[in-house]
């Protein structure tokens, strides 16, 4: 498998993976444990001989829990931790063949596209210094063209100093000015390549697929040449434009595609949300449930392992990790067809969040809501302080509203926080270097009225 699939998370033990997930997600230790084991098993499989490794399939996970308890966040953070290609898709978007809707194979094509973008970004970062040096030389050549051999010595040139030495010194001075940003506003003329035509999309037997061939390449005589043209722009803008072109020139797309396909096959993660929405069995052969079992049967070969044709090449799905998730309030896991149930051997029930969990969610994670608002308003020079009783009151109100109406888990905190911060966010731009202290009384005053009336519809996403 080689370096193509060597990722940052390879050396992490399950315990370390859980510790990393704890930085962003509160509670749900059973789910974190399950995904950390699945991730570590991938690393273990890569160390086995190919004949043994091919037979070890990933143990797909089915997460069962109400909305807003952290199912999606666990999968997303896991993918970021390992730089794995990650795709989140709602199972309810798919339909069986013959009905209007997305074809199930499109999820593999989307996953490969994500992997290509991921590998391209990594390769561009690797080539960054080389591309920057090359772009710098091109900019300098525009600012100070090389002297002709027949040109006479410049006036004021010191005796004995050659023309090439004088040119080199001038060029070096320009280089220092360029790097210091002192030439950013200078307008220069650069060659700009014409924008390519948008790739076509066609409907085929395998769904919607892009054709990556440009029309101008197919019919150059009809459309004529769309070459480069001269354009004037500030040096700073020109530098970024030329840098992008240089990075694209240094990319070997064949190698990028090869690495992306390998990483998709060995490290890809597909998060199938709302899988409970397709868990119903057929009953009567008509009505809105007519395609649910059909979708399950279409998903089955993808999850079991098949080969999908994409514009970057053939992709095997045998070792892609699938994480299914759903609330399963109405349908149950047992309502899925037996073959699909067997492909999700690991089942994890996520616990509902309580008041203490909400307090921790508001304050502990790296991306905690309280920290987000403090950083946002800090850009206006406004210092915001949340007292402990304010945080406790927000958590209490979130639990109260979740109990009285639909339980949307931690997403309720966004609802409450937005109402609490509404006036402060509105006035923040007019306050100069102020300080705001939010306590429990302020929170109750802002939210208690609408909580009692049950009128939170305005604030629910």
C-alpha positions in Angstrom: 0.0 0.0 0.0 3.0 2.2 0.5 3.2 5.9 1.3 0.0 6.7 -0.6 -2.2 5.7 2.3 0.1 6.7 5.1 -1.9 9.1 7.2 -1.5 11.1 10.4 -3.8 8.9 12.4 -1.8 5.7 11.7 0.3 5.8 14.8 -2.5 6.7 17.2 -3.7 4.0 19.5 -7.4 3.6 20.2 -7.0 5.3 23.6 -5.2 8.3 21.9 -7.9 8.5 19.2 -10.6 8.7 21.9 -8.6 11.4 23.6 -8.4 13.4 20.4 -12.2 13.0 19.9 -12.8 14.2 23.5 -11.4 17.6 22.5 -14.5 18.2 20.3 -17.2 15.8 21.4 -18.6 15.4 24.9 -19.6 12.0 26.2 -20.6 9.1 23.9 -17.7 7.0 25.0 -19.1 3.8 23.5 -19.3 5.3 20.0 -15.8 6.8 20.3 -14.5 3.4 21.4 -16.1 1.6 18.4 -14.8 4.1 15.8 -11.3 4.1 17.4 -11.1 0.3 17.2 -12.3 0.4 13.5 -9.6 3.0 12.7 -6.8 1.1 14.4 -7.8 -2.1 12.7 -7.2 -0.4 9.4 -3.6 0.4 10.5 -3.2 -3.2 11.6 -4.5 -4.6 8.3 -1.9 -2.5 6.3 0.9 -4.3 8.1 -0.4 -7.8 7.0 0.7 -9.6 3.8 -1.6 -8.7 0.9 -3.2 -12.2 0.7 -4.3 -12.0 4.3 -5.2 -8.3 4.3 -7.6 -8.6 1.3 -9.7 -11.0 3.3 -10.1 -8.7 6.3 -13.1 -6.5 5.7 -13.9 -3.4 7.8 -16.5 -3.9 10.5 -19.1 -1.3 9.6 -20.8 0.6 12.4 -24.5 1.4 13.0 -25.0 4.4 15.3 -28.4 4.6 16.9 -29.4 7.9 18.6 -31.6 10.9 18.5 -30.6 14.0 16.4 -28.0 16.3 17.9 -26.2 13.8 20.1 -23.0 13.7 18.1 -23.2 11.0 15.5 -22.1 13.0 12.5 -19.5 14.9 14.5 -17.8 11.7 15.6 -17.4 10.5 12.0 -16.3 13.9 10.7 -13.7 14.4 13.3 -12.4 10.9 12.8 -11.9 11.6 9.1 -10.1 14.9 9.8 -7.9 13.2 12.3 -6.7 10.7 9.7 -7.0 12.9 6.5 -9.2 10.3 5.1 -11.6 10.9 2.2 -14.9 11.5 4.0 -18.4 11.7 2.6 -21.6 12.4 4.5 -24.8 11.6 2.6 -28.4 11.1 3.6 -29.6 7.7 2.7 -33.1 9.1 1.9 -31.6 10.9 -1.1 -31.1 7.6 -3.0 -33.7 5.7 -4.9 -33.8 2.3 -6.5 -33.1 2.0 -10.2 -36.1 3.2 -12.2 -37.2 6.0 -9.9 -36.2 9.6 -9.9 -33.3 10.3 -7.5 -29.6 9.7 -6.9 -28.1 6.5 -8.0 -26.3 4.7 -5.1 -23.0 4.5 -7.1 -22.8 8.3 -7.1 -21.6 8.2 -3.5 -18.5 6.4 -4.5 -17.9 8.9 -7.3 -18.3 11.7 -4.9 -15.9 10.1 -2.4 -13.2 9.7 -5.1 -13.7 13.4 -6.1 -13.2 14.4 -2.5 -10.0 12.2 -2.3 -8.7 13.8 -5.5 -9.1 17.3 -4.0 -7.5 16.1 -0.8 -4.4 14.7 -2.6 -4.2 17.8 -4.9 -4.1 20.0 -1.8 -1.3 17.9 -0.3 0.7 17.9 -3.5 0.3 21.6 -3.9 1.6 22.1 -0.3 4.6 19.9 -1.1 5.4 21.9 -4.3 4.6 25.2 -2.6 8.2 26.4 -2.2 9.2 25.3 -5.7 6.1 27.0 -7.3 6.7 30.2 -5.3 10.3 30.4 -6.4 9.4 29.8 -10.0 6.6 32.5 -9.9 9.0 34.9 -8.3 11.4 34.5 -11.2 8.6 35.1 -13.7 7.4 38.2 -11.9 11.0 39.6 -11.8 11.4 38.8 -15.5 8.4 41.0 -16.2 9.5 43.8 -13.9 13.2 43.7 -15.2 13.6 41.9 -18.5 17.1 40.4 -19.1 19.4 42.8 -21.1 20.3 42.0 -24.7 23.8 41.1 -25.4 24.2 44.0 -27.8 23.0 46.6 -25.3 25.6 49.2 -24.3 26.7 49.8 -20.7 24.2 51.7 -18.6 25.0 55.3 -17.8 26.7 55.7 -14.4 27.9 52.1 -14.4 31.1 51.7 -12.4 34.3 51.1 -14.4 35.1 47.4 -14.8 31.6 46.3 -13.7 30.0 44.1 -16.4 26.5 44.5 -17.6 25.4 41.1 -16.2 26.7 42.0 -12.7 24.8 45.3 -12.8 21.7 43.4 -13.9 22.1 40.8 -11.2 22.3 43.5 -8.5 19.3 45.4 -9.8 17.3 42.1 -9.9 18.3 41.3 -6.4 17.1 44.6 -5.1 13.8 44.1 -6.9 13.6 40.6 -5.3 13.9 42.1 -1.8 11.3 44.8 -2.6 9.0 42.1 -4.0 9.3 39.9 -0.9 8.8 42.8 1.4 5.5 43.5 -0.3 6.5 47.0 -1.4 5.6 46.4 -5.1 2.1 44.9 -4.5 0.3 47.9 -5.9 2.3 48.2 -9.1 0.3 47.2 -12.2 1.8 44.7 -14.5 0.7 43.0 -17.7 0.5 39.2 -17.5 -0.7 36.4 -19.8 -4.0 34.9 -18.6 -5.2 31.6 -20.0 -8.8 31.6 -21.1 -11.2 29.9 -18.7 -12.0 26.3 -19.7 -15.5 25.3 -20.6 -17.5 23.8 -17.7 -17.5 19.9 -18.0 -20.7 18.5 -19.3 -22.9 16.3 -17.2 -24.9 13.5 -18.8 -27.4 11.0 -17.6 -26.2 7.5 -18.1 -27.3 4.1 -16.9 -25.0 4.6 -13.9 -26.5 8.0 -13.0 -25.2 11.5 -13.5 -21.6 11.6 -14.6 -19.3 14.4 -15.7 -17.4 14.3 -19.0 -14.0 15.8 -18.3 -13.2 16.5 -21.9 -13.4 20.2 -22.9 -15.5 21.1 -25.9 -12.6 23.1 -27.3 -10.5 20.0 -27.3 -13.2 18.0 -29.1 -14.0 20.6 -31.8 -11.1 23.0 -32.0 -11.7 24.0 -35.6 -15.3 24.9 -34.9 -14.8 26.9 -31.8 -11.4 28.3 -32.6 -8.5 28.7 -30.3 -9.2 30.0 -26.8 -5.6 30.7 -25.9 -4.1 33.2 -23.5 -4.6 36.9 -23.5 -2.8 39.9 -22.0 -4.3 41.4 -18.9 -3.2 44.2 -16.5 -3.6 43.7 -12.8 -1.9 44.7 -9.5 1.3 42.7 -8.8 -0.2 41.1 -5.7 -3.1 39.7 -7.7 -0.9 38.7 -10.6 1.5 36.8 -8.2 -1.4 34.7 -6.8 -2.8 34.0 -10.3 0.6 32.9 -11.6 1.3 30.9 -8.5 -1.9 29.0 -8.9 -1.0 28.3 -12.6 2.5 27.1 -11.6 1.1 24.8 -8.9 -1.3 23.3 -11.5 1.6 22.9 -13.9 3.7 21.0 -11.4 0.8 18.6 -10.6 1.0 15.1 -12.1 -2.8 14.4 -12.4 -2.2 10.8 -13.3 -0.3 10.3 -10.1 -2.9 12.3 -8.1 -5.7 10.1 -9.5 -3.8 6.9 -8.7 -3.1 8.0 -5.1 -6.6 9.3 -4.6 -8.1 6.0 -5.8 -5.8 4.0 -3.5 -6.6 6.2 -0.5 -10.4 6.0 -1.3 -10.2 2.2 -1.4 -8.1 1.8 1.8 -9.0 4.8 3.9 -12.4 6.1 2.6 -15.2 6.7 5.1 -18.8 7.0 4.1 -21.3 8.3 6.7 -24.8 7.2 5.7 -27.1 9.4 7.7 -30.9 8.9 8.1 -30.5 5.2 7.3 -33.6 4.5 9.4 -35.6 6.4 6.7 -35.0 3.5 4.3 -35.4 0.8 6.8 -39.2 0.1 6.1 -40.2 -3.1 4.4 -42.5 -3.2 1.4 -46.2 -3.4 2.3 -48.5 -3.5 -0.6 -46.2 -2.4 -3.4 -47.4 1.1 -3.8 -47.2 4.6 -2.1 -44.2 6.4 -0.7 -42.6 3.3 0.7 -42.3 1.5 -2.6 -38.6 2.1 -3.1 -37.3 1.7 0.5 -36.3 -1.9 0.2 -35.1 -1.3 -3.3 -32.6 1.3 -2.0 -31.4 -1.2 0.6 -30.8 -3.8 -2.1 -29.0 -1.3 -4.3 -26.8 -0.2 -1.4 -26.0 -3.8 -0.5 -23.4 -4.5 -3.2 -21.6 -1.1 -2.5 -21.3 -2.0 1.2 -20.5 -5.7 0.6 -17.8 -4.8 -2.0 -18.0 -4.1 -5.7 -16.2 -2.2 -8.4 -17.5 1.2 -9.4 -16.5 3.0 -12.6 -15.5 6.7 -12.0 -13.9 9.2 -14.3 -10.6 8.8 -12.4 -10.6 5.0 -12.8 -12.2 1.8 -11.3 -12.7 1.9 -7.5 -13.2 -1.1 -5.3 -15.4 -0.6 -2.3 -14.4 -3.7 -0.3 -12.4 -1.8 2.3 -14.3 1.5 2.6 -15.7 2.0 6.1 -19.4 2.6 6.2 -20.9 4.3 9.2 -24.7 4.2 9.3 -26.7 6.5 11.6 -30.3 7.1 12.4 -32.7 7.9 15.2 -34.7 4.7 14.7 -37.8 6.2 16.4 -40.3 4.6 14.1 -38.3 1.9 12.2 -35.9 -0.4 14.0 -32.6 -1.9 12.9 -34.5 -5.2 12.6 -36.6 -3.6 9.9 -33.7 -3.5 7.5 -33.3 -6.4 5.1 -31.2 -9.2 6.7 -28.3 -8.9 4.3 -27.9 -5.2 5.1 -28.2 -5.8 8.8 -25.3 -8.3 8.5 -23.1 -5.7 6.9 -23.3 -3.5 10.1 -22.1 -5.9 12.7 -21.1 -3.2 15.3 -24.1 -1.3 16.8 -23.7 1.5 19.2 -26.5 3.3 21.0 -25.7 7.0 21.7 -27.1 8.3 25.0 -29.3 11.4 25.1 -27.6 14.5 26.5 -28.5 15.8 29.9 -27.9 19.2 31.6 -24.3 18.4 32.7 -23.4 17.4 29.2 -24.8 20.7 27.8 -22.7 22.7 30.4 -19.6 20.8 29.2 -20.5 21.3 25.5 -20.8 25.0 26.0 -17.4 25.4 27.6 -15.0 22.5 27.2 -14.5 21.5 23.6 -12.0 23.3 21.4 -14.8 24.7 19.4 -17.2 25.3 22.3 -20.2 27.7 21.6 -19.2 30.1 24.3 -15.7 30.4 22.8 -17.1 30.9 19.3 -19.2 33.9 20.4 -16.3 35.4 22.4 -14.0 35.1 19.4 -16.6 36.5 17.0 -17.4 39.6 19.0 -13.7 40.0 19.9 -13.1 41.0 16.3 -15.2 44.1 17.1 -13.1 44.9 20.2 -15.8 43.6 22.5 -14.9 41.4 25.4 -17.7 39.0 26.4 -17.7 37.2 29.7 -20.1 34.3 30.6 -20.5 33.7 34.3 -20.9 30.0 35.4 -24.5 30.6 36.4 -25.2 32.0 32.8 -23.8 28.8 31.3 -25.8 26.7 33.7 -29.0 28.6 32.9 -28.5 28.1 29.2 -28.1 24.4 29.7 -31.1 24.2 31.9 -33.3 26.1 29.4 -32.1 23.8 26.6 -33.1 20.7 28.5 -36.4 22.3 29.4 -37.3 23.1 25.8 -36.1 19.8 24.5 -38.4 18.1 27.0 -41.4 20.3 26.2 -41.1 20.1 22.4 -39.1 18.1 19.9 -35.8 16.8 21.3 -33.1 18.1 18.9 -30.2 17.5 21.3 -27.2 19.8 21.4 -28.6 21.8 18.4 -31.0 23.4 20.9 -28.0 25.2 22.4 -27.6 27.1 19.2 -31.2 28.2 19.5 -30.9 29.5 23.0 -27.4 31.1 22.5 -28.6 33.0 19.4 -31.5 34.5 21.4 -29.3 35.4 24.3 -26.7 37.0 22.1 -29.1 38.7 19.6 -29.0 42.3 21.0 -25.3 42.1 21.9 -24.4 41.0 18.4 -26.5 43.7 17.0 -24.9 46.5 19.0 -21.3 45.2 19.1 -20.3 47.2 16.0 -21.2 50.4 17.7 -19.4 49.7 21.0 -15.7 50.6 21.1 -13.5 48.3 23.2 -16.3 47.5 25.6 -16.9 44.7 27.9 -20.2 42.7 28.4 -20.9 40.4 31.3 -23.6 37.8 30.8 -25.1 36.2 34.0 -27.9 33.9 34.7 -30.4 36.7 35.3 -29.7 38.2 31.8 -30.2 34.8 30.2 -33.5 34.2 32.0 -34.7 37.7 31.0 -33.9 37.2 27.3 -35.2 33.6 26.9 -37.7 32.8 29.7 -40.6 34.5 27.9 -40.5 32.6 24.7 -39.7 29.4 26.6 -42.9 29.7 28.6 -44.9 30.5 25.5 -43.3 27.6 23.7 -42.7 30.0 20.7 -39.2 29.0 19.6 -40.2 28.4 15.9 -38.5 31.6 14.8 -35.2 30.3 16.1 -35.2 26.7 15.2 -33.1 25.9 12.2 
